[in-house]
Amino acid sequence: YLGLSDMQAERFIDSPFVAGDRLYRTGDLVRYRADGNLEFLGRNDFQVKLRGLRLEPGEIEARLIEHPAVREAVVLVRDERLVAYFTVREGFDAPRIETLRAHVLERLPEYMAPGAYVKLDALPLTPNDKVDRKALPAPGAEAVLSRRYEAPEGEVEIRLAQIWAEVLQLEQVGRNDHFFELGGHSLLAVSLVARMRQAGLHVDARTLFSQPTLAALAAQTSAQSTQVEVPQTTIPTLNRKRRL
């Protein structure tokens, strides 16, 4: 790379296998198969930054492709959340969203798990036969893991549902919905707690992790916001004599 010393040093590295040799980092993700062949998994040169953390979408794509039903996978950041696009191998049924999410969480930390999963018949390609990431569709409501919708009840649940929808960038949130199943993670949990406090709903992040559904968190929040501890006080008895 003429005149680009930093990129030169990043791409051309000393070989850990043969002393004195140089290797070129292609950006391809591959793995050795049991038969000794290399299997191409994807690319790792689409590094992104999400909420202050640098992520390699290629690493997430590689983990998704390890699922037996997934043929291809592309992960990108859209509206401040990770979105996974995938196609299904012939002869397999499309895996459920909760199955894919659990599969990813077995291999990667929570903040690297996509918040939405979009099934496609085929990935859009450019004239050069590369994935056309700009042509990937926006995820719909069906791409997000959600439970049977039940409208929030009471003032606290309604206010909390509005905050969840804002933080998670969803159109609606039901009282049975699970924060982490909707794409939430530890970093978003901090943002959620901060927004709740701004709205006068006082709760800590530990409560969210132990009570992750909207109804359960609202019940705990209501209890915490209404509970007032009054310390016991002792008023001394004054033994005064009346003056005449």
C-alpha atoms as one frame of an Amber mdcrd trajectory, in Angstrom:
protein
   0.000   0.000   0.000   1.997   2.918  -1.335   2.163   5.748   1.193  -0.110
   3.923   3.667   2.312   2.570   6.234  -0.350   1.810   8.865  -2.429  -0.241
   6.446   0.720  -1.927   5.158   1.650  -3.017   8.684  -1.905  -4.149   9.410
  -2.271  -6.281   6.279   1.219  -7.750   5.926   2.264  -9.591   9.075   5.078
 -11.900  10.154   4.243 -15.541   9.647   3.722 -17.478  12.886   4.444 -20.675
  10.946   7.674 -20.010   9.008  10.369 -17.687  10.364  11.134 -14.823   7.990
   7.987 -15.298   5.888   5.297 -12.687   5.500   1.551 -13.281   5.338  -1.199
 -11.157   3.821  -4.409 -10.763   5.791  -7.112 -11.185   3.152 -10.067 -10.490
   5.439 -11.592 -13.895   4.679 -12.994 -16.011   7.502 -12.349 -19.727   6.984
 -12.155 -22.868   9.057 -10.485 -26.233   8.666 -12.847 -29.101   8.013 -12.263
 -32.614   9.308 -11.095 -33.667   5.829  -8.356 -31.002   5.845 -10.078 -28.617
   3.431 -10.759 -24.969   4.206 -14.371 -23.808   4.314 -15.050 -20.156   3.477
 -17.357 -18.579   6.074 -17.429 -14.920   5.108 -15.546 -11.657   5.450 -14.309
  -9.831   8.536 -13.393  -6.490   6.980 -16.751  -4.813   7.621 -15.860  -3.718
  11.135 -18.547  -1.552  12.700 -18.895   0.458  15.876 -22.070   0.106  17.896
 -22.624   1.968  21.174 -18.906   2.476  21.645 -17.933  -1.141  20.918 -16.139
  -2.335  17.792 -17.689  -5.434  16.258 -16.746  -7.770  13.430 -20.010  -8.693
  11.667 -18.079 -11.439   9.895 -17.560 -13.212  13.202 -21.301 -13.138  13.907
 -22.033 -14.326  10.368 -19.629 -17.229  10.836 -21.421 -18.314  14.000 -24.808
 -18.123  12.271 -23.575 -20.250   9.374 -22.578 -22.921  11.879 -26.297 -23.577
  12.376 -27.135 -26.584  10.178 -30.163 -24.883   8.589 -28.419 -21.606   7.669
 -26.836 -21.458   4.214 -25.752 -17.798   4.058 -25.733 -14.970   6.572 -25.062
 -11.245   6.501 -25.030  -9.026   9.589 -25.077  -5.242   9.581 -25.987  -2.338
  11.826 -29.335  -0.762  11.079 -30.992   1.902  13.229 -28.487   1.338  16.037
 -29.033  -2.413  16.297 -27.576  -5.548  14.745 -29.713  -7.152  12.059 -29.017
 -10.636  10.688 -30.117 -11.668   7.188 -29.998 -15.354   6.330 -31.003 -17.930
   3.750 -31.970 -21.527   4.465 -30.266 -24.666   3.214 -32.242 -26.851   0.856
 -34.118 -29.570   2.687 -34.252 -27.658   5.987 -37.074 -25.717   7.572 -36.379
 -22.101   8.464 -35.146 -21.936  12.078 -37.193 -19.928  14.538 -35.857 -16.594
  15.761 -35.464 -17.819  19.335 -33.502 -20.820  18.039 -31.066 -18.634  16.103
 -30.659 -16.234  19.008 -29.935 -19.087  21.428 -27.467 -20.534  18.908 -25.574
 -17.226  18.738 -25.600 -16.706  22.513 -23.976 -20.109  23.015 -20.958 -18.844
  21.065 -20.808 -15.067  21.443 -21.404 -12.474  24.185 -24.834 -10.924  24.490
 -23.927  -7.587  22.909 -22.966  -9.410  19.687 -26.327 -11.163  19.321 -28.463
  -9.568  16.578 -31.707  -7.973  17.658 -33.553  -8.887  14.442 -33.413 -11.867
  12.060 -34.655 -11.564   8.474 -35.146 -14.687   6.351 -34.551 -14.182   2.622
 -34.962 -16.501  -0.328 -31.651 -15.185  -1.671 -29.192 -12.454  -0.753 -29.180
  -9.486  -3.166 -25.998  -9.299  -5.228 -24.130  -6.542  -7.032 -23.048  -6.921
 -10.688 -19.733  -8.219  -9.277 -21.552 -11.033  -7.432 -20.904  -9.503  -4.020
 -23.632  -9.062  -1.424 -25.432  -5.783  -2.035 -25.816  -4.652   1.560 -27.625
  -1.477   0.568 -30.369  -3.560  -1.048 -31.124  -5.572   2.083 -34.670  -4.798
   3.292 -35.515  -3.170   6.593 -36.618  -5.726   9.200 -40.323  -5.939   9.921
 -42.111  -6.812  13.144 -41.855 -10.520  12.300 -38.045 -10.290  12.419 -38.029
  -9.549  16.146 -38.671 -12.160  18.788 -41.903 -11.321  20.583 -44.509 -13.096
  22.642 -48.282 -13.049  22.285 -49.221  -9.399  22.444 -51.160  -8.213  25.444
 -51.645  -4.493  25.922 -49.946  -2.855  28.922 -52.167  -2.276  31.938 -51.998
   0.612  34.347 -50.044   3.847  34.292 -46.645   2.333  35.109 -46.859  -0.387
  32.432 -48.024   2.096  29.790 -45.207   4.533  30.573 -42.698   1.700  30.697
 -43.891   0.289  27.354 -43.359   3.688  25.729 -39.795   3.828  27.064 -39.053
   0.262  25.920 -40.364   1.051  22.438 -38.145   4.134  22.298 -34.985   2.397
  23.529 -35.497  -0.757  21.445 -36.863   1.180  18.449 -40.055  -0.847  18.198
 -43.563   0.210  17.262 -45.231  -1.442  20.240 -44.369  -3.483  23.312 -46.735
  -5.801  25.165 -46.847  -6.539  28.872 -45.563 -10.099  28.321 -42.611  -9.086
  26.142 -39.100  -9.934  27.301 -36.522  -7.117  27.141 -33.632  -9.308  25.996
 -35.709 -11.325  23.534 -36.652  -8.046  21.846 -32.997  -7.294  21.163 -32.021
  -5.715  24.459 -28.598  -6.276  25.987 -26.535  -5.007  28.904 -25.648  -1.688
  27.259 -29.255  -0.989  26.322 -30.265  -1.983  29.845 -28.210   0.918  31.194
 -29.897   3.289  28.737 -33.304   1.942  29.701 -32.725   2.433  33.424 -31.525
   5.992  32.788 -34.647   6.784  30.728 -36.863   5.263  33.409 -35.293   7.442
  36.077 -35.856  10.507  33.921 -39.524   9.512  33.800 -39.673   9.119  37.569
 -39.516   5.311  37.557 -36.708   4.293  39.872 -35.216   0.841  39.401 -31.706
  -0.542  39.010 -30.265  -2.707  36.238 -30.162  -5.795  38.468 -33.943  -5.712
  38.741 -34.242  -5.628  34.957 -32.061  -8.735  34.648 -34.116 -10.609  37.242
 -37.506  -9.279  36.046 -37.038  -8.916  32.260 -40.697  -8.894  31.172 -42.550
  -5.608  31.024 -45.254  -6.627  33.505 -42.769  -8.038  36.026 -40.499  -5.007
  35.819 -43.452  -2.627  36.092 -44.689  -4.415  39.215 -41.267  -4.182  40.804
 -40.869  -0.572  39.737 -44.265   0.339  41.144 -43.401  -1.302  44.451 -40.085
   0.504  44.629 -41.529   3.860  43.668 -44.343   3.716  46.218 -42.541   2.095
  49.119 -41.406   4.626  51.682 -39.478   3.579  54.741 -40.062   5.755  57.775
 -37.415   5.276  60.442 -38.624   4.805  63.961 -38.206   7.824  66.157 -38.468
   8.121  69.884 -39.821  11.322  71.317 -38.572  11.713  74.865 -41.140  12.348
  77.554 -40.653  15.708  79.110 -41.352  15.824  82.805 -41.994  19.483  83.356
 -43.527  21.043  86.410 -46.014  23.743  85.808 -45.008  27.012  87.337 -47.543
  28.847  89.338
